[in-house]
Amino acid sequence: MEPNESTEDMLVRIAFEVLVPREEGMSEIMERVCAAIAVAEDLAPAEVSITVVDEDTIQKYNNTYRMIDAPTDVLSFSLLETTEGEAEFEAIDERQMLGDLIICWERVERQALEYGHSVERELAFLTAHGMFHLLGYDHQTADEEATMMRMQEEILAALRFTR
């Protein structure tokens, strides 16, 4: 996405539950990634909520919702996917609520070191990964994983978040 493209159709609500260096800059990264995906996926006006937490908090969410008692880097809770008998979420103000992302800041920092790139790039990657999950993409099979990785890397390259 070019810097002059409109991002007003993608509303990103961000909450930091942990101390994050350059919080404003990190918010901007998440907003840019979400907006680029919205443009690439040709989404109608949409909204996503992102909460940045510590490892203890994400471990509790992971245990409660996935029955995995361990921390993870990002969790996605899509409002576009419903189970049988569950009511669909209705858009407010003509804006479709996509869902919630929970990102673990400690994992952002640790994985950036492990993979040899910046925390900005890792945050952008985890935001993209979570967003694509909100939109229904998955990586349960090799083909799905290849598709999702390609899409994530295209967005990151367009925004200049390279390794």
C-alpha positions as semicolon CSV with decimal commas, in nm:
position;residue;x (nm);y (nm);z (nm)
1;M;0,000;0,000;0,000
2;E;0,136;0,339;-0,091
3;P;0,151;0,603;0,186
4;N;-0,114;0,818;0,015
5;E;-0,376;0,543;-0,011
6;S;-0,682;0,596;0,207
7;T;-0,690;0,400;0,530
8;E;-0,999;0,565;0,677
9;D;-1,212;0,257;0,605
10;M;-1,003;0,047;0,848
11;L;-1,044;0,140;1,212
12;V;-0,785;-0,017;1,444
13;R;-0,838;0,014;1,818
14;I;-0,519;-0,057;2,013
15;A;-0,466;-0,108;2,385
16;F;-0,131;-0,166;2,553
17;E;-0,150;-0,360;2,877
18;V;0,230;-0,365;2,900
19;L;0,501;-0,103;2,869
20;V;0,610;-0,089;2,505
21;P;0,895;0,131;2,381
22;R;0,784;0,388;2,124
23;E;0,419;0,300;2,178
24;E;0,298;0,553;1,920
25;G;0,530;0,412;1,655
26;M;0,422;0,057;1,734
27;S;0,056;0,159;1,704
28;E;0,128;0,309;1,364
29;I;0,287;-0,017;1,245
30;M;-0,020;-0,219;1,345
31;E;-0,254;0,035;1,184
32;R;-0,056;0,035;0,858
33;V;-0,052;-0,344;0,838
34;C;-0,426;-0,372;0,903
35;A;-0,503;-0,101;0,649
36;A;-0,281;-0,263;0,385
37;I;-0,457;-0,596;0,433
38;A;-0,796;-0,425;0,414
39;V;-0,696;-0,273;0,078
40;A;-0,543;-0,599;-0,051
41;E;-0,853;-0,798;0,051
42;D;-1,090;-0,525;-0,077
43;L;-1,271;-0,511;0,257
44;A;-1,573;-0,294;0,320
45;P;-1,524;-0,049;0,609
46;A;-1,405;-0,261;0,898
47;E;-1,276;-0,250;1,254
48;V;-1,031;-0,461;1,451
49;S;-0,922;-0,442;1,814
50;I;-0,563;-0,521;1,913
51;T;-0,443;-0,567;2,268
52;V;-0,074;-0,599;2,348
53;V;-0,017;-0,808;2,661
54;D;0,250;-0,993;2,859
55;E;0,323;-1,368;2,849
56;D;0,120;-1,450;3,159
57;T;-0,189;-1,285;3,013
58;I;-0,162;-1,447;2,670
59;Q;-0,102;-1,784;2,836
60;K;-0,430;-1,744;3,028
61;Y;-0,616;-1,661;2,704
62;N;-0,450;-1,952;2,526
63;N;-0,547;-2,190;2,805
64;T;-0,904;-2,060;2,832
65;Y;-0,986;-2,052;2,460
66;R;-0,754;-2,311;2,306
67;M;-0,692;-2,540;2,605
68;I;-0,316;-2,492;2,558
69;D;-0,152;-2,397;2,886
70;A;0,145;-2,215;2,734
71;P;0,213;-1,864;2,606
72;T;0,197;-1,791;2,235
73;D;0,281;-1,491;2,017
74;V;-0,060;-1,394;1,875
75;L;-0,419;-1,503;1,920
76;S;-0,706;-1,417;1,685
77;F;-1,071;-1,410;1,780
78;S;-1,275;-1,369;1,463
79;L;-1,627;-1,232;1,469
80;L;-1,675;-1,339;1,107
81;E;-1,674;-1,708;1,199
82;T;-1,969;-1,838;1,395
83;T;-2,057;-2,181;1,523
84;E;-2,396;-2,344;1,485
85;G;-2,655;-2,161;1,693
86;E;-2,427;-1,863;1,759
87;A;-2,560;-1,523;1,659
88;E;-2,369;-1,330;1,394
89;F;-2,221;-0,998;1,499
90;E;-2,391;-0,707;1,330
91;A;-2,198;-0,411;1,194
92;I;-2,229;-0,083;1,380
93;D;-2,214;0,243;1,182
94;E;-2,175;0,047;0,857
95;R;-1,840;-0,087;0,980
96;Q;-1,786;-0,465;1,004
97;M;-1,615;-0,572;1,326
98;L;-1,358;-0,834;1,224
99;G;-1,257;-0,940;1,574
100;D;-0,978;-0,914;1,827
101;L;-0,605;-0,976;1,816
102;I;-0,401;-1,039;2,129
103;I;-0,025;-0,991;2,076
104;C;0,239;-1,084;2,331
105;W;0,504;-0,811;2,351
106;E;0,766;-1,035;2,515
107;R;0,732;-1,275;2,223
108;V;0,766;-0,988;1,974
109;E;1,100;-0,891;2,129
110;R;1,227;-1,248;2,172
111;Q;1,131;-1,365;1,823
112;A;1,283;-1,056;1,662
113;L;1,616;-1,152;1,822
114;E;1,577;-1,520;1,728
115;Y;1,497;-1,441;1,364
116;G;1,753;-1,162;1,335
117;H;1,524;-0,879;1,240
118;S;1,374;-0,571;1,406
119;V;1,093;-0,568;1,661
120;E;0,904;-0,352;1,412
121;R;0,921;-0,627;1,150
122;E;0,815;-0,893;1,401
123;L;0,523;-0,681;1,522
124;A;0,417;-0,621;1,161
125;F;0,440;-0,995;1,089
126;L;0,233;-1,098;1,392
127;T;-0,026;-0,831;1,313
128;A;-0,053;-0,956;0,953
129;H;-0,067;-1,317;1,069
130;G;-0,347;-1,240;1,313
131;M;-0,539;-1,030;1,062
132;F;-0,534;-1,306;0,802
133;H;-0,668;-1,547;1,064
134;L;-0,951;-1,300;1,137
135;L;-1,036;-1,309;0,767
136;G;-1,061;-1,689;0,769
137;Y;-0,717;-1,790;0,643
138;D;-0,542;-2,075;0,820
139;H;-0,232;-2,292;0,802
140;Q;-0,355;-2,640;0,891
141;T;-0,224;-2,791;0,566
142;A;0,097;-2,729;0,373
143;D;-0,098;-2,557;0,092
144;E;-0,283;-2,330;0,336
145;E;0,042;-2,244;0,512
146;A;0,216;-2,160;0,182
147;T;-0,074;-1,936;0,079
148;M;-0,087;-1,758;0,413
149;M;0,293;-1,709;0,425
150;R;0,295;-1,568;0,070
151;M;0,017;-1,323;0,153
152;Q;0,187;-1,211;0,475
153;E;0,521;-1,161;0,302
154;E;0,359;-0,962;0,017
155;I;0,202;-0,722;0,268
156;L;0,524;-0,688;0,468
157;A;0,733;-0,631;0,154
158;A;0,489;-0,366;0,029
159;L;0,523;-0,186;0,363
160;R;0,903;-0,236;0,361
161;F;0,916;-0,462;0,667
162;T;1,186;-0,694;0,538
163;R;1,423;-0,928;0,715
